[in-house]
Amino acid sequence: MPDEPATPLSPARRPRDEYGRPLPDGAPTRLVLPDFDAMTMDEAHAEAIRLFDAGNYFGAHEAWETCWALSKDSHEEEFFKGLAQLGAGYTHWMRGNPLGVVHLLDRALARIGLMGSPYGGIDVDAFIAHAAEVRALAQQALDRGKPLPDLSKRSVPLAAD
């Protein structure tokens, strides 16, 4: 019927810009991500690390959010929730939102170290140190009313074998 509103696309299928912001239905997507829901937790975690290393923080957030969903009610739930929040915090950096960076990294930093270091193939202590630096830079920008500087890209620090 012509008077009925169009059914919105599901969040996973909605077109997005390169920073993960939703675009209007029908707009071409500028962000193509794998189907994380079809992956195992290990596959999604590995993909999150790859995406983070490539500077695709929204993609990393989405992949770690899948890990979080798959780890519900397990001992790993808070770890993956923290990693998802960390990816979201870095996404807010790319979007120029220092307040979002500070809030999300505060939450992430409170969670990702709970399992100890190393964990999940990550040198968690080194990752926490880097995220704390990023959080401090965002807080400085917020306090001074200045825009966020360019973010120097760093890879997820992997645990030594």
Sequence and secondary structure as in RCSB ss.txt:
>XXXX:A:sequence
MPDEPATPLSPARRPRDEYGRPLPDGAPTRLVLPDFDAMTMDEAHAEAIRLFDAGNYFGAHEAWETCWALSKDSH
EEEFFKGLAQLGAGYTHWMRGNPLGVVHLLDRALARIGLMGSPYGGIDVDAFIAHAAEVRALAQQALDRGKPLPD
LSKRSVPLAAD
>XXXX:A:secstr
 TTS      TTTS B TTS B  TTS  S     GGGS HHHHHHHHHHHHHTT HHHHHHHHHHHHHHTTTST
THHHHHHHHHHHHHHHHHHTT HHHHHHHHHHHHHHTTTT SSBTTB HHHHHHHHHHHHHHHHHHHHHT     
       B   
